[in-house]
Amino acid sequence: MIEAIGLTKRYGAKTAVHNLSFQVRPGTVTGFLGPNGSGKSTTMRMILGLDQPTAGQVTVGGHPFRQLPNAPRQVGALLDAKAVHGGRTARTHLLSLAQLSGIPAARVDEVLGVVGLQDVARRRSKGFSLGMGQRLGIAAALLGDPQVLLFDEPVNGLDPEGILWVRNLMKRLASEGRTVFVSSHLMSEMAVTADHLIVIGRGQLLADMSVTDFISANSADFARVRTAPIDPPRREKLTAALTEAGGQVLSEPDGALRVTGLPLPRISDLAHEADVRVWELSPHQASLEEAYMRMTQSVVDYRSTSDALEGFQPPQQQGWGQHQGYGTPAPPVVQEAPQQGWYAPPPPGQNPYATTPPAGAPAPAVPAAAPAPAPAAPPVAPAAPMAPAAPAVQTTKRDSNEDAR
Ligand SMILES: Nc1ncnc2c1ncn2[C@@H]1O[C@H](COP(=O)(O)OP(=O)(O)OP(=O)(O)O)[C@@H](O)[C@H]1O
């Protein structure tokens, strides 16, 4: 088990990690998520004794890393796949690591086979592709057959087959009772690899919970309802009925309704009672990406200046006639749902991780950034304020050994 208590790291005026406390337990894959620069690598370096905490402590199996007897046999890590002497062959690189830790040479050939590099074992690593380098780094982490494994973005540069392989490897290692702590920016991959998540933003803990709990705590499932296109007035009638029953209704770009706050059978009953023909009634389950974006949108440090989402601007509202696609102009009935790439924050008071609660003030009925609904429209719940998606900017990753030198 890895345990951090009040872990803090400052570099001069910069606080990279602040008062972080968490446990990474054996038998599960724990994902370590956070925007660029949020302190994931710094935390991993402190776990591995490469960085000294400014305050607090982190232990592996109850001991600080540097006090672990024969640490390479107990902890394996991939921090930076490029931290390899390029003039050495894959096998020589692993052999030198093995010799330093008293690991038999036979294990080197074993791990080369595990990561699929057996055929290039005698090639110099400087000629390796990004993916081959990652595999070599993973081989090094597995060398001591350790109980605790740390992987910093292990799927970086891997092809789909390689990504699938890493996923299965992580799961297998966890199923063997090992502690597996893995950082990644690939939410879709984390969703199917990790059981538990630790999420940080600007060096502070945002969440420590199962993937399932994280998604339900930070997203709102909704139902998509599409009415018969020949009947816009009926759509308005249904909107009014849904709203009256306590649902929140937004308009999707294709004219469908996005309904939250009502179960599907209730929506179906209300449509039936309102005598509205429904062509689609489908559940939408939020993804990990959506939940993650909602939680971390306010702690993203690096955002492109050419990003249309910069400055938390809401998407342009477009008229009903442009979107419904049925050729029948009609007045706007409901506000539009956020379009793809936009993630509205959870309703006020429902995000347990919000750093700035509204200080007792009730949330405004209509967010300042959102246009007021048309006066003629039936009462609808206000659309949540829009927020930008993650930055497309890729920041350069620092040498993981920078602080050790
Ligand atoms: N040696 C250092 N000197 C000064 N600042 C540092 C040092 N190491 C890290 N930082 C800063 O600490 C913050 C956290 O960096 P870190 O690399 O841990 O983030 P990260 O979450 O791993 O980011 P990424 O997802 O981009 O890899 C960043 O602002 C970084 O610039």
The ligand as a Gaussian input file, in Angstrom:
#p B3LYP/6-31G(d) Opt

LIG

0 1
 N       11.890000      20.921000     -10.230000
 C       10.915000      21.802000     -10.355000
 N       11.158000      23.111000     -10.241000
 C       10.183000      24.022000     -10.333000
 N        8.897000      23.719000     -10.567000
 C        8.586000      22.424000     -10.703000
 C        9.565000      21.400000     -10.604000
 N        8.951000      20.221000     -10.763000
 C        7.637000      20.481000     -10.959000
 N        7.430000      21.804000     -10.929000
 C        6.130000      22.465000     -11.099000
 O        5.208000      21.815000     -10.285000
 C        3.955000      21.713000     -10.949000
 C        3.537000      20.269000     -11.016000
 O        4.306000      19.612000     -12.002000
 P        4.155000      18.062000     -12.318000
 O        5.137000      17.704000     -13.368000
 O        4.208000      17.301000     -11.058000
 O        2.674000      18.012000     -12.893000
 P        1.930000      16.834000     -13.669000
 O        0.575000      16.725000     -13.062000
 O        2.758000      15.604000     -13.677000
 O        1.813000      17.428000     -15.126000
 P        1.684000      16.662000     -16.544000
 O        0.319000      16.085000     -16.600000
 O        1.861000      17.782000     -17.529000
 O        2.770000      15.643000     -16.620000
 C        4.127000      22.369000     -12.304000
 O        3.700000      23.702000     -12.210000
 C        5.615000      22.329000     -12.507000
 O        6.051000      23.387000     -13.331000

